[in-house]
Amino acid sequence: MGAYEGLLSGRRRDCQGNGVWCTAKIMQEARATATATEPSVALRQRIKSLSRVNAALSIYHLLEIWGVIALAVYSSVVLVPLSSGVAGFLVYLLAVAVIAARQHALMVITHEGIHKRLARRLWFNDGLARFVAGFPTFISLAKWRFIHLYHHQYTHTADDPDRAIFARYPVDRPQFVRLLLHDLCGLNVLSTARYFLDLPFVMREFNRRFLGEERDRQYQQVSDMSVMAIFGAFFSAVVDTSGEGRRRCRLPFIGWFRIVRLRKCSSVSVAR
């Protein structure tokens, strides 16, 4: 009896080659569901219109994000500084939360740049993603793009580089609480940084283990860490090096690493 005859006769078999046993009834229900949920012409047109690349809109969102960050920094450093007492401390905590959320938005913008959705011209797309969104939040566009596109190509397979992130999930409640406490103490900064950029002297072996020998060689050909180093040196040179200047520049960056784990957990929950 052939495969289809066996299926139609009601015999159980691994009909999708994924270890899930199914019957003719299950397959008929699946086909009916797929037909019922197939997008209409109007929905397809709407999705197509929303998928158009709009550089002006990308610039608008970047200006909005940085405007909110600047307002939060100004509020905490100038309007109600920490020296104001309890009010200053509360404004400081609020600023950290707001800035962390906007930094996550910059991370999302960088992700769109990975998929070349910020602008039609690649040099402009990568310029926005790299210098306006990625580098200021310690993200190498080249490294994340390299890892992320492999992730899409091999999602949830043995070759998925993001298995290092989601393979541990789901975890029980005590483990999850420990992970969040670990993040609140800032102990996840190094592990997060290793994923998004290359740290001198410590990253080569990590890249080889995380990406594999062949992928690591391919990544080194497109690495933009030298450009990021120049960007960082230039940024440091133009920023006021006084104590007040350093404090103004430090505030925007202290919240971002705290929420990365929450984003990863939510992504895994959606994926599963």
Contacts in CASP RR format, 6 or more apart in sequence:
PFRMAT RR
TARGET T0000
AUTHOR 0000-0000-0000
METHOD contacts of the structure
MODEL  1
MGAYEGLLSGRRRDCQGNGVWCTAKIMQEARATATATEPSVALRQRIKSL
SRVNAALSIYHLLEIWGVIALAVYSSVVLVPLSSGVAGFLVYLLAVAVIA
ARQHALMVITHEGIHKRLARRLWFNDGLARFVAGFPTFISLAKWRFIHLY
HHQYTHTADDPDRAIFARYPVDRPQFVRLLLHDLCGLNVLSTARYFLDLP
FVMREFNRRFLGEERDRQYQQVSDMSVMAIFGAFFSAVVDTSGEGRRRCR
LPFIGWFRIVRLRKCSSVSVAR
1 9 0 8 1.000
3 13 0 8 1.000
3 15 0 8 1.000
6 13 0 8 1.000
7 13 0 8 1.000
7 15 0 8 1.000
7 23 0 8 1.000
7 24 0 8 1.000
7 27 0 8 1.000
8 24 0 8 1.000
9 24 0 8 1.000
10 23 0 8 1.000
10 24 0 8 1.000
10 25 0 8 1.000
11 23 0 8 1.000
12 21 0 8 1.000
12 22 0 8 1.000
12 23 0 8 1.000
13 21 0 8 1.000
13 22 0 8 1.000
14 20 0 8 1.000
14 21 0 8 1.000
14 22 0 8 1.000
15 21 0 8 1.000
15 22 0 8 1.000
15 27 0 8 1.000
16 22 0 8 1.000
39 47 0 8 1.000
53 116 0 8 1.000
53 117 0 8 1.000
53 118 0 8 1.000
53 119 0 8 1.000
53 120 0 8 1.000
55 118 0 8 1.000
55 119 0 8 1.000
55 120 0 8 1.000
55 121 0 8 1.000
55 124 0 8 1.000
55 128 0 8 1.000
58 109 0 8 1.000
58 112 0 8 1.000
58 118 0 8 1.000
58 119 0 8 1.000
58 128 0 8 1.000
59 128 0 8 1.000
61 105 0 8 1.000
61 109 0 8 1.000
62 106 0 8 1.000
62 109 0 8 1.000
62 128 0 8 1.000
62 132 0 8 1.000
62 133 0 8 1.000
65 102 0 8 1.000
65 105 0 8 1.000
65 106 0 8 1.000
65 109 0 8 1.000
66 102 0 8 1.000
66 132 0 8 1.000
68 98 0 8 1.000
68 102 0 8 1.000
69 98 0 8 1.000
69 99 0 8 1.000
69 102 0 8 1.000
69 103 0 8 1.000
69 252 0 8 1.000
72 94 0 8 1.000
72 95 0 8 1.000
72 98 0 8 1.000
72 99 0 8 1.000
72 102 0 8 1.000
72 251 0 8 1.000
72 252 0 8 1.000
73 95 0 8 1.000
73 99 0 8 1.000
73 248 0 8 1.000
73 251 0 8 1.000
73 252 0 8 1.000
75 91 0 8 1.000
75 95 0 8 1.000
76 82 0 8 1.000
76 88 0 8 1.000
76 91 0 8 1.000
76 92 0 8 1.000
76 94 0 8 1.000
76 95 0 8 1.000
76 251 0 8 1.000
77 244 0 8 1.000
77 247 0 8 1.000
77 248 0 8 1.000
77 251 0 8 1.000
79 91 0 8 1.000
80 87 0 8 1.000
80 88 0 8 1.000
80 91 0 8 1.000
81 88 0 8 1.000
82 88 0 8 1.000
82 89 0 8 1.000
82 92 0 8 1.000
84 91 0 8 1.000
95 251 0 8 1.000
96 251 0 8 1.000
96 254 0 8 1.000
96 255 0 8 1.000
97 255 0 8 1.000
99 251 0 8 1.000
99 252 0 8 1.000
99 254 0 8 1.000
99 255 0 8 1.000
99 256 0 8 1.000
100 255 0 8 1.000
100 256 0 8 1.000
100 258 0 8 1.000
100 259 0 8 1.000
101 259 0 8 1.000
103 137 0 8 1.000
103 252 0 8 1.000
103 253 0 8 1.000
103 255 0 8 1.000
103 256 0 8 1.000
104 256 0 8 1.000
104 259 0 8 1.000
104 263 0 8 1.000
106 133 0 8 1.000
106 134 0 8 1.000
106 136 0 8 1.000
106 137 0 8 1.000
107 133 0 8 1.000
107 134 0 8 1.000
107 137 0 8 1.000
107 139 0 8 1.000
107 256 0 8 1.000
107 263 0 8 1.000
109 118 0 8 1.000
109 128 0 8 1.000
109 129 0 8 1.000
109 132 0 8 1.000
109 133 0 8 1.000
109 134 0 8 1.000
110 129 0 8 1.000
110 133 0 8 1.000
110 134 0 8 1.000
110 137 0 8 1.000
110 139 0 8 1.000
110 141 0 8 1.000
110 144 0 8 1.000
111 144 0 8 1.000
111 148 0 8 1.000
112 118 0 8 1.000
112 129 0 8 1.000
113 125 0 8 1.000
113 126 0 8 1.000
113 128 0 8 1.000
113 129 0 8 1.000
113 133 0 8 1.000
113 141 0 8 1.000
114 129 0 8 1.000
114 141 0 8 1.000
114 144 0 8 1.000
114 145 0 8 1.000
114 148 0 8 1.000
114 149 0 8 1.000
116 122 0 8 1.000
116 125 0 8 1.000
117 125 0 8 1.000
118 124 0 8 1.000
118 125 0 8 1.000
118 128 0 8 1.000
118 129 0 8 1.000
119 125 0 8 1.000
119 128 0 8 1.000
126 141 0 8 1.000
129 141 0 8 1.000
130 141 0 8 1.000
130 224 0 8 1.000
130 227 0 8 1.000
131 231 0 8 1.000
133 139 0 8 1.000
134 140 0 8 1.000
134 141 0 8 1.000
135 141 0 8 1.000
135 228 0 8 1.000
135 231 0 8 1.000
135 232 0 8 1.000
137 253 0 8 1.000
137 256 0 8 1.000
138 193 0 8 1.000
138 196 0 8 1.000
138 197 0 8 1.000
138 253 0 8 1.000
138 256 0 8 1.000
139 196 0 8 1.000
139 197 0 8 1.000
140 196 0 8 1.000
140 197 0 8 1.000
140 198 0 8 1.000
140 223 0 8 1.000
140 224 0 8 1.000
140 225 0 8 1.000
140 228 0 8 1.000
141 224 0 8 1.000
142 219 0 8 1.000
142 222 0 8 1.000
142 223 0 8 1.000
142 224 0 8 1.000
142 225 0 8 1.000
143 196 0 8 1.000
143 197 0 8 1.000
143 198 0 8 1.000
143 219 0 8 1.000
143 223 0 8 1.000
143 224 0 8 1.000
143 225 0 8 1.000
144 195 0 8 1.000
144 196 0 8 1.000
146 211 0 8 1.000
146 215 0 8 1.000
146 218 0 8 1.000
146 219 0 8 1.000
146 222 0 8 1.000
147 161 0 8 1.000
147 162 0 8 1.000
147 195 0 8 1.000
147 211 0 8 1.000
150 159 0 8 1.000
150 160 0 8 1.000
150 161 0 8 1.000
150 215 0 8 1.000
151 160 0 8 1.000
151 161 0 8 1.000
151 162 0 8 1.000
153 159 0 8 1.000
154 160 0 8 1.000
154 161 0 8 1.000
156 163 0 8 1.000
156 271 0 8 1.000
161 210 0 8 1.000
161 211 0 8 1.000
161 215 0 8 1.000
164 210 0 8 1.000
165 195 0 8 1.000
165 264 0 8 1.000
165 268 0 8 1.000
166 264 0 8 1.000
166 267 0 8 1.000
166 268 0 8 1.000
166 271 0 8 1.000
169 265 0 8 1.000
169 268 0 8 1.000
169 272 0 8 1.000
170 268 0 8 1.000
170 272 0 8 1.000
171 179 0 8 1.000
176 265 0 8 1.000
179 261 0 8 1.000
180 261 0 8 1.000
180 262 0 8 1.000
182 188 0 8 1.000
183 257 0 8 1.000
183 258 0 8 1.000
183 260 0 8 1.000
183 261 0 8 1.000
183 262 0 8 1.000
184 258 0 8 1.000
186 257 0 8 1.000
186 258 0 8 1.000
188 257 0 8 1.000
188 260 0 8 1.000
188 261 0 8 1.000
189 257 0 8 1.000
190 199 0 8 1.000
192 257 0 8 1.000
192 260 0 8 1.000
193 199 0 8 1.000
193 257 0 8 1.000
194 202 0 8 1.000
194 203 0 8 1.000
194 206 0 8 1.000
194 210 0 8 1.000
195 210 0 8 1.000
197 203 0 8 1.000
197 225 0 8 1.000
197 228 0 8 1.000
198 204 0 8 1.000
198 207 0 8 1.000
198 223 0 8 1.000
198 225 0 8 1.000
204 216 0 8 1.000
207 216 0 8 1.000
207 219 0 8 1.000
208 216 0 8 1.000
211 219 0 8 1.000
239 245 0 8 1.000
239 246 0 8 1.000
239 249 0 8 1.000
240 246 0 8 1.000
240 248 0 8 1.000
END
